[in-house]
């Protein structure tokens, strides 16, 4: 027997499919255009979607894009490098599938397709205009469910927490929320917000070539683009091959087919080796010129062995590319371009919003350190570890965020000298969700989706937070953190931050499961 609700869903499904597909070109305009039929479709399925079932969609994405900031969703950035947005759209328009079409492989993971996740009841209702209509979670109710979970011995000897309603900015729960702990990679949320504030979501980083006057001296000038690639398939990134094409063409137009080549990394200052040292696979030398993050394999995220001289190696690769294009040159040497040098060619990175999203999704340390220096350049600070930290603080202070106890020693969170509070992390997320700050939206849209993307792709198996939690992870020996957003059963978009530390260190898997349980509980408890 077919229940009436299922009949209603089957009747409404074609409308939902057409609507979901129509939003691809321009989400905001499309939603406005299809609002009347969409509301009718939602009305037809509303009885069915009051609780999660099997229709998959990442609730946080649509809530962020259509409810919290509908008027500025186009500022969310163009990123789709792991198919996240494509998969979300297809899940919203389909039923009973076991994974998004573009989720067959996520860089740095096993490539297994994700299991089905809960439906987006709040998303369908939200498109009709009634997300968050119920009462907000209460402090007592949250304390009753989160308190015992925070007492879990697997979380270690120190733990702090904060939960904020992003619609109002009100803190709903706190435990040691203004105590500063080592945040590990959740530092990247601060780096993201600071970089977007200082340089702008649309800013692109240029890598260029110049010709010194009255000479055949070409200089490859690094602009600090950590995504510059020498690979044949640039995948939307700035290409060293394209720069070689344009440079060779410009030189031949000048009747020049032989040059000397140098490379300029003077944009950055201070030490280029992260305090954790070179004998690691987490981050390359922080230099204004590198290709493929100095990786010695074909990976684009995660750990990898790195070249000891990323700038010199990138310049050598560029010299070989010029030779392939008929421009003779000797091995390149370092040099600084003069103010009188004439521009030959340039390539530009994807917009900063896309770099922020990639950094957050994959917890990319190279991008994080580059963005800290880009923040320093934009803020008039030295482009160094120290200057980057000062610039991040300056930008966050400008936004009126709670900085008591905060310390910024780097942009990636690899340095244990970094200190953040749960209050600051949730305040960063709340600021990024504020419709008054559309330029910050990428700090939310880049957060990994539980069970689907980036550093959360292999977590939350079988937990109710799958597909509903979006969060940045943080992991160092003895330090585990999680900060992000979640939609509760009443459709409220909440920001949370959980920071833990332990000496001696806890067992990592158990600690991570404890953190995941906290976020999943927020998705399911109602708590009002």
C-alpha positions as CSV (number, residue, x, y, z in Angstrom):
1,X,0.0,0.0,0.0
2,X,1.3,3.5,-0.9
3,X,0.9,5.9,2.0
4,X,-0.5,9.4,1.2
5,X,2.8,11.1,2.1
6,X,4.7,9.0,-0.4
7,X,2.1,9.8,-3.1
8,X,2.6,13.5,-2.2
9,X,6.3,13.2,-2.6
10,X,6.1,11.4,-5.9
11,X,3.8,14.1,-7.2
12,X,6.0,16.9,-6.0
13,X,9.3,15.3,-6.9
14,X,9.4,16.5,-10.6
15,X,8.9,20.0,-9.4
16,X,11.8,19.7,-6.9
17,X,14.0,18.2,-9.5
18,X,13.3,21.0,-12.0
19,X,13.9,23.6,-9.4
20,X,17.1,22.1,-8.2
21,X,18.5,22.0,-11.7
22,X,17.4,25.5,-12.4
23,X,19.5,26.9,-9.7
24,X,22.8,25.9,-11.3
25,X,23.5,29.1,-13.3
26,X,22.7,31.7,-10.7
27,X,21.2,30.5,-7.4
28,X,19.7,33.7,-6.1
29,X,18.0,34.8,-9.4
30,X,16.8,31.3,-10.0
31,X,15.2,30.9,-6.6
32,X,13.4,34.2,-7.0
33,X,12.1,33.1,-10.4
34,X,10.8,29.7,-9.3
35,X,9.5,30.7,-5.9
36,X,5.8,30.2,-6.5
37,X,6.0,26.6,-7.9
38,X,8.7,25.8,-5.4
39,X,6.5,26.8,-2.5
40,X,3.7,24.7,-3.9
41,X,6.1,21.7,-4.2
42,X,7.3,22.2,-0.7
43,X,3.7,22.4,0.6
44,X,3.0,19.0,-1.0
45,X,5.9,17.3,0.6
46,X,5.9,19.1,3.9
47,X,4.2,16.3,5.9
48,X,6.9,13.9,4.7
49,X,9.9,15.9,5.6
50,X,9.4,16.8,9.2
51,X,12.0,14.3,10.2
52,X,15.1,12.9,8.4
53,X,14.5,10.0,6.0
54,X,16.7,9.0,3.0
55,X,16.7,12.0,0.6
56,X,20.2,13.4,0.7
57,X,21.3,17.0,0.8
58,X,23.7,18.9,3.0
59,X,21.4,21.0,5.1
60,X,24.1,23.5,6.1
61,X,24.8,24.5,2.5
62,X,21.2,25.4,1.6
63,X,20.5,27.0,4.9
64,X,23.6,29.2,4.5
65,X,22.9,30.0,0.9
66,X,19.1,30.5,1.0
67,X,18.2,31.4,4.6
68,X,21.0,33.1,6.4
69,X,22.3,35.0,3.4
70,X,19.9,34.6,0.5
71,X,20.7,38.0,-0.9
72,X,24.4,37.4,-1.0
73,X,24.7,33.7,-1.8
74,X,26.5,34.5,-5.1
75,X,29.4,35.6,-2.9
76,X,29.9,32.0,-1.7
77,X,32.6,31.4,-4.3
78,X,32.9,29.3,-7.4
79,X,34.5,26.2,-5.8
80,X,33.6,22.7,-6.9
81,X,37.0,21.1,-7.0
82,X,35.8,17.9,-5.2
83,X,32.3,18.0,-6.6
84,X,30.7,19.2,-3.3
85,X,28.2,21.6,-4.7
86,X,27.4,19.4,-7.7
87,X,26.7,16.5,-5.4
88,X,24.6,18.7,-3.1
89,X,22.4,19.8,-5.9
90,X,21.9,16.3,-7.2
91,X,21.1,14.9,-3.8
92,X,18.5,17.6,-3.3
93,X,16.8,16.5,-6.6
94,X,17.0,12.7,-6.1
95,X,15.9,9.9,-3.8
96,X,17.5,6.7,-2.6
97,X,21.0,7.2,-4.0
98,X,24.2,6.1,-2.2
99,X,26.5,9.0,-3.1
100,X,26.8,12.1,-5.2
101,X,27.9,11.8,-8.8
102,X,31.1,13.6,-8.2
103,X,31.9,12.0,-4.9
104,X,33.5,8.8,-6.3
105,X,36.9,10.1,-5.2
106,X,38.0,12.7,-2.8
107,X,41.7,13.6,-2.9
108,X,43.6,12.1,0.0
109,X,40.9,9.5,0.8
110,X,40.2,5.9,-0.1
111,X,37.8,7.0,-2.8
112,X,34.9,4.9,-1.4
113,X,31.4,6.3,-2.1
114,X,29.7,7.7,1.0
115,X,26.7,5.9,2.6
116,X,23.3,7.6,2.4
117,X,22.9,10.5,4.8
118,X,19.7,12.0,6.4
119,X,17.3,14.0,4.3
120,X,17.3,17.7,4.4
121,X,13.9,18.3,5.9
122,X,15.0,21.8,7.0
123,X,16.2,22.6,3.4
124,X,12.9,21.8,1.7
125,X,11.0,23.6,4.4
126,X,13.5,26.4,4.2
127,X,13.0,26.9,0.5
128,X,9.4,27.6,1.4
129,X,10.4,30.1,3.9
130,X,9.9,28.6,7.4
131,X,13.3,27.3,8.5
132,X,14.0,28.0,12.2
133,X,10.4,28.8,13.0
134,X,10.5,26.8,16.2
135,X,12.1,27.9,19.5
136,X,15.9,28.1,19.7
137,X,17.8,25.5,21.8
138,X,18.0,26.5,25.5
139,X,21.1,26.6,27.6
140,X,19.8,24.1,30.1
141,X,18.7,21.6,27.4
142,X,22.1,21.9,25.7
143,X,23.9,21.5,29.0
144,X,21.9,18.4,29.7
145,X,23.0,16.6,26.5
146,X,26.5,18.1,25.9
147,X,27.7,18.0,29.5
148,X,27.9,14.2,29.8
149,X,29.5,14.0,26.3
150,X,32.1,16.6,27.3
151,X,32.9,14.6,30.4
152,X,34.0,11.7,28.2
153,X,37.5,10.6,29.4
154,X,38.5,10.0,25.7
155,X,38.5,13.8,25.2
156,X,41.5,14.2,27.5
157,X,42.2,16.5,30.5
158,X,41.2,19.8,29.0
159,X,38.1,20.6,27.0
160,X,36.2,23.8,26.1
161,X,33.0,24.4,24.2
162,X,30.7,27.0,22.8
163,X,27.4,26.9,20.7
164,X,25.9,30.0,19.0
165,X,22.7,30.5,17.2
166,X,23.8,32.0,13.8
167,X,20.5,33.7,13.2
168,X,20.8,35.8,16.3
169,X,24.5,35.6,17.2
170,X,23.5,34.6,20.8
171,X,25.7,32.2,22.6
172,X,23.4,29.3,23.7
173,X,26.0,27.2,25.6
174,X,29.5,27.6,26.9
175,X,32.0,25.6,28.9
176,X,35.3,27.4,29.4
177,X,34.4,29.2,26.3
178,X,36.9,32.1,26.9
179,X,39.8,29.8,27.9
180,X,42.5,29.8,25.2
181,X,43.8,26.4,24.1
182,X,46.0,25.2,21.2
183,X,43.5,25.1,18.3
184,X,45.5,23.1,15.7
185,X,44.1,23.4,12.2
186,X,40.9,25.2,13.3
187,X,43.3,28.2,13.2
188,X,42.6,28.1,9.5
189,X,39.1,29.5,10.1
190,X,40.8,32.7,11.6
191,X,43.2,32.8,8.7
192,X,40.3,32.5,6.2
193,X,38.3,35.3,7.7
194,X,41.3,37.6,8.0
195,X,42.5,37.0,4.4
196,X,39.0,37.6,3.0
197,X,38.7,40.8,5.1
198,X,42.1,42.1,4.1
199,X,42.3,41.2,0.4
200,X,38.7,40.5,-0.6
201,X,37.0,37.4,-1.9
202,X,37.6,38.2,-5.5
203,X,41.3,38.9,-5.2
204,X,43.6,36.8,-7.4
205,X,47.3,36.2,-6.9
206,X,49.5,36.9,-10.0
207,X,52.6,35.1,-11.1
208,X,54.4,37.1,-13.8
209,X,57.4,37.6,-16.0
210,X,59.2,40.8,-16.6
211,X,62.0,42.0,-18.9
212,X,64.7,44.3,-17.5
213,X,65.2,47.3,-19.8
214,X,68.0,47.3,-22.4
215,X,68.7,43.6,-21.8
216,X,67.6,40.1,-22.4
217,X,67.1,39.4,-18.7
218,X,63.8,37.8,-17.9
219,X,62.7,37.5,-14.3
220,X,60.0,35.1,-13.1
221,X,58.3,37.0,-10.2
222,X,56.5,35.0,-7.5
223,X,53.3,36.6,-6.2
224,X,52.7,33.9,-3.5
225,X,50.2,31.7,-5.4
226,X,50.3,28.4,-3.6
227,X,48.2,26.7,-6.2
228,X,50.4,27.5,-9.2
229,X,50.9,24.3,-11.2
230,X,53.3,22.9,-13.7
231,X,51.1,19.9,-14.5
232,X,49.4,19.5,-17.9
233,X,46.0,19.6,-16.5
234,X,45.8,22.8,-14.4
235,X,42.3,22.0,-13.1
236,X,41.4,25.7,-13.0
237,X,44.6,26.8,-11.3
238,X,47.2,29.2,-12.7
239,X,49.5,27.3,-15.0
240,X,53.2,27.7,-15.3
241,X,52.8,26.2,-18.9
242,X,50.4,29.0,-19.8
243,X,52.8,31.6,-18.4
244,X,55.6,30.0,-20.6
245,X,53.3,30.2,-23.6
246,X,52.6,33.9,-23.1
247,X,56.1,34.8,-22.2
248,X,57.6,33.0,-25.3
249,X,55.0,34.7,-27.5
250,X,55.9,38.1,-26.0
251,X,59.6,37.5,-26.5
252,X,59.2,36.4,-30.1
253,X,57.2,39.5,-30.8
254,X,60.3,41.4,-29.6
255,X,62.4,39.3,-32.0
256,X,64.1,37.7,-29.0
257,X,64.8,33.9,-28.8
258,X,67.6,33.8,-26.2
259,X,67.5,35.2,-22.7
260,X,68.9,34.9,-19.2
261,X,66.4,33.8,-16.6
262,X,66.2,34.7,-12.9
263,X,63.5,34.3,-10.3
264,X,62.2,36.8,-7.7
265,X,60.9,35.7,-4.3
266,X,61.3,39.0,-2.5
267,X,57.6,39.5,-1.7
268,X,58.0,37.3,1.4
269,X,60.3,38.1,4.3
270,X,61.9,36.3,7.2
271,X,62.5,32.6,7.6
272,X,60.8,30.4,5.0
273,X,60.9,27.2,7.1
274,X,58.0,26.6,9.4
275,X,59.0,26.1,13.1
276,X,58.1,22.4,12.8
277,X,61.1,22.1,10.5
278,X,61.8,20.7,7.0
279,X,61.8,17.1,8.0
280,X,58.0,16.7,7.7
281,X,55.4,16.1,5.0
282,X,52.9,18.7,6.2
283,X,54.1,21.9,4.6
284,X,56.8,23.1,2.2
285,X,59.1,26.1,2.6
286,X,56.9,29.2,2.6
287,X,58.1,31.0,-0.4
288,X,56.5,33.5,-2.9
289,X,57.2,31.1,-5.8
290,X,56.5,27.4,-5.9
291,X,54.7,25.0,-8.2
292,X,52.4,22.2,-7.0
293,X,53.2,23.1,-3.4
294,X,56.7,21.6,-3.9
295,X,55.2,18.1,-3.9
296,X,57.4,15.3,-5.1
297,X,54.4,13.1,-6.1
298,X,51.2,13.7,-8.1
299,X,49.0,14.5,-5.0
300,X,47.2,17.8,-4.6
301,X,46.3,17.5,-0.9
302,X,47.3,15.7,2.3
303,X,50.9,14.9,3.3
304,X,53.7,14.4,0.8
305,X,57.4,14.7,0.5
306,X,58.5,18.1,-0.6
307,X,61.4,19.6,-2.5
308,X,63.9,21.4,-0.4
309,X,64.1,24.3,-2.9
310,X,60.5,24.9,-4.2
311,X,61.3,28.3,-5.8
312,X,64.5,27.2,-7.6
313,X,62.7,24.0,-8.8
314,X,59.8,26.0,-10.1
315,X,62.1,28.3,-12.0
316,X,64.0,25.4,-13.5
317,X,60.7,23.9,-14.7
318,X,59.8,27.3,-16.2
319,X,63.2,27.4,-18.0
320,X,62.5,24.0,-19.5
321,X,59.1,25.1,-20.6
322,X,60.6,28.1,-22.3
323,X,63.1,25.9,-24.1
324,X,60.3,23.7,-25.4
325,X,58.8,26.9,-26.9
326,X,61.9,28.0,-28.7
327,X,63.4,30.3,-26.1
328,X,67.0,29.5,-25.2
329,X,68.1,30.1,-21.6
330,X,70.6,29.0,-19.0
331,X,69.8,27.7,-15.5
332,X,67.9,30.4,-13.6
333,X,69.4,32.2,-10.6
334,X,67.7,34.3,-7.9
335,X,67.4,38.1,-8.5
336,X,65.0,40.9,-7.6
337,X,63.2,42.7,-10.4
338,X,63.7,46.4,-10.6
339,X,60.9,49.0,-10.8
340,X,61.9,49.7,-14.4
341,X,61.3,46.1,-15.6
342,X,58.7,45.8,-18.4
343,X,55.8,43.3,-18.0
344,X,55.9,40.4,-20.4
345,X,53.1,38.0,-19.2
346,X,51.1,36.9,-16.2
347,X,48.8,34.2,-14.9
348,X,46.4,34.5,-12.0
349,X,45.2,32.2,-9.3
350,X,41.5,31.3,-8.7
351,X,39.8,34.0,-6.6
352,X,40.7,34.1,-2.9
353,X,37.3,32.6,-2.0
354,X,38.2,29.4,-3.9
355,X,41.6,29.2,-2.2
356,X,40.0,29.6,1.2
357,X,37.5,26.8,0.4
358,X,40.2,24.5,-0.8
359,X,42.3,25.3,2.3
360,X,39.5,24.6,4.7
361,X,38.2,21.4,3.0
362,X,41.6,19.7,2.7
363,X,43.2,21.5,5.7
364,X,45.9,22.6,3.2
365,X,48.8,24.0,5.2
366,X,50.6,25.5,2.2
367,X,47.6,27.5,1.2
368,X,47.1,28.6,4.9
369,X,50.6,30.0,5.2
370,X,50.3,31.7,1.9
371,X,47.0,33.3,2.9
372,X,48.5,34.5,6.1
373,X,51.2,36.3,4.1
374,X,48.7,37.6,1.6
375,X,46.9,39.1,4.6
376,X,50.1,40.7,5.8
377,X,50.8,42.2,2.3
378,X,47.3,43.6,2.1
379,X,47.5,44.9,5.7
380,X,50.9,46.6,5.3
381,X,52.7,44.1,7.6
382,X,55.9,42.2,6.8
383,X,55.0,39.1,4.8
384,X,56.6,36.7,7.4
385,X,55.4,34.3,10.1
386,X,55.4,37.1,12.6
387,X,53.9,39.7,10.2
388,X,51.2,37.2,9.1
389,X,50.2,36.7,12.7
390,X,50.0,40.4,13.4
391,X,48.0,41.0,10.3
392,X,45.5,38.3,11.2
393,X,45.0,39.8,14.6
394,X,44.6,43.3,13.1
395,X,41.9,42.1,10.7
396,X,39.9,40.2,13.3
397,X,40.1,43.2,15.7
398,X,38.7,45.3,12.9
399,X,35.7,43.0,12.8
400,X,35.2,43.4,16.6
401,X,35.9,39.8,17.4
402,X,36.8,38.6,20.9
403,X,40.6,38.3,20.9
404,X,41.4,37.9,24.6
405,X,43.9,35.1,25.0
406,X,44.3,34.6,21.2
407,X,47.8,34.1,19.8
408,X,48.6,33.7,16.1
409,X,52.0,32.2,15.4
410,X,51.3,31.0,11.9
411,X,48.4,30.6,9.5
412,X,48.0,26.9,9.4
413,X,47.8,25.9,13.1
414,X,50.8,23.6,12.9
415,X,52.5,25.8,15.5
416,X,51.6,24.9,19.1
417,X,52.1,28.5,20.1
418,X,48.8,29.3,18.4
419,X,46.0,29.9,21.0
420,X,42.3,30.4,20.3
421,X,39.1,30.3,22.4
422,X,35.8,28.5,21.6
423,X,34.2,32.0,21.8
424,X,36.5,33.3,19.1
425,X,35.9,30.3,16.8
426,X,32.1,30.6,17.0
427,X,32.3,34.4,16.6
428,X,34.3,33.9,13.4
429,X,31.7,31.5,12.1
430,X,28.9,33.9,13.1
431,X,30.6,36.8,11.4
432,X,31.0,34.7,8.2
433,X,27.3,33.9,8.3
434,X,26.3,37.6,8.8
435,X,24.5,38.9,5.7
436,X,26.4,42.1,6.3
437,X,29.6,40.3,5.4
438,X,29.1,38.4,2.1
439,X,32.8,38.6,1.4
440,X,33.3,36.1,4.2
441,X,30.9,33.4,3.0
442,X,33.7,31.1,1.8
443,X,34.8,30.6,5.4
444,X,31.6,28.6,5.8
445,X,31.1,27.0,2.3
446,X,34.6,25.6,2.5
447,X,34.0,23.7,5.7
448,X,34.2,19.9,5.1
449,X,30.9,18.1,5.0
450,X,30.6,15.2,7.5
451,X,30.9,11.9,5.7
452,X,31.5,13.5,2.3
453,X,34.3,15.9,1.7
454,X,37.9,16.7,2.8
455,X,39.0,15.9,6.3
456,X,35.5,14.7,7.3
457,X,35.0,12.3,4.4
458,X,36.0,9.3,6.4
459,X,34.3,10.4,9.7
460,X,30.8,10.2,11.0
461,X,30.1,6.7,9.6
462,X,26.6,5.7,10.7
463,X,26.2,8.8,12.9
464,X,23.2,11.2,12.4
465,X,25.5,14.1,11.8
466,X,26.5,12.7,8.3
467,X,25.7,15.4,5.7
468,X,24.4,17.8,8.3
469,X,27.6,18.8,10.1
470,X,30.1,21.0,8.3
471,X,33.3,21.5,10.3
472,X,37.0,22.2,10.4
473,X,39.1,19.6,12.1
474,X,42.2,20.2,14.1
475,X,44.7,17.5,15.1
476,X,48.1,17.6,16.7
477,X,49.6,15.1,19.1
478,X,47.5,15.5,22.3
479,X,45.3,18.1,20.7
480,X,41.9,17.6,18.9
481,X,39.5,20.3,17.9
482,X,36.3,20.6,15.8
483,X,34.5,23.9,14.9
484,X,31.8,24.4,12.3
485,X,28.0,24.6,11.7
486,X,25.1,22.3,12.0
487,X,21.4,22.5,11.4
488,X,19.2,21.1,14.2
489,X,15.9,19.4,14.0
490,X,14.0,22.7,14.2
491,X,16.0,24.2,11.3
492,X,18.2,26.4,13.4
493,X,21.7,27.0,12.0
494,X,24.1,26.7,14.9
495,X,27.9,27.3,15.2
496,X,29.9,25.2,17.5
497,X,33.5,24.9,18.7
498,X,35.0,22.0,20.8
499,X,38.6,22.2,21.8
500,X,40.4,19.4,23.7
501,X,43.9,18.8,24.9
502,X,45.6,16.1,26.9
503,X,49.0,15.3,28.4
504,X,49.6,12.4,28.0
505,X,47.9,12.3,24.6
506,X,44.6,10.5,24.2
507,X,43.9,7.8,21.6
508,X,43.2,9.9,18.5
509,X,40.3,7.8,17.0
510,X,38.4,7.7,20.3
511,X,38.9,11.5,20.8
512,X,37.6,12.2,17.3
513,X,34.6,10.0,17.8
514,X,33.9,11.9,21.0
515,X,34.0,15.2,19.1
516,X,31.9,13.9,16.3
517,X,29.3,12.7,18.8
518,X,29.0,16.2,20.2
519,X,28.3,17.7,16.8
520,X,25.9,14.9,15.9
521,X,24.0,15.5,19.1
522,X,23.5,19.1,18.1
523,X,21.9,17.9,14.8
524,X,19.4,15.7,16.5
525,X,18.6,16.8,20.1
526,X,16.2,19.7,19.4
527,X,17.2,20.9,22.9
528,X,14.3,23.3,23.5
